[in-house]
Amino acid sequence: MAAKKQSRKYGEKASAKVEKAMHERKRGTLRSGSGKKVTSKKQAIAIGLSQARRAGGKVPAKRKSSSK
């Protein structure tokens, strides 16, 4: 019996958007919503995933953040 094929958690569009955001961060051109320069890798990934979500890519829903 053949094993079930695993589906990808993130789609190709998500991968491309995150890659683009990371390149922009390295060049120093990536900006957050408030207009400030992004220097964090984690924030760059979050921006890329958010853009992919808006573009209709296959991206899991955002995690619920705990109260700060």
Residue pairs with C-beta under 8 A, 6 or more apart in sequence:
8 58
9 60
10 49
10 52
10 57
10 58
10 59
10 60
11 52
11 57
11 58
11 59
12 57
13 52
13 55
13 56
13 57
13 58
14 48
14 49
14 52
14 57
14 58
14 59
16 52
17 48
17 49
17 51
17 52
17 55
17 57
18 44
18 45
18 48
18 49
18 52
19 48
20 48
21 30
21 44
21 45
21 47
21 48
21 51
22 41
22 44
22 45
22 48
24 30
24 44
25 38
25 39
25 41
25 44
28 37
30 37
30 38
30 44
30 47
31 37
31 38
32 38
32 43
32 47
38 44
38 47
49 59
52 59
53 59
53 62
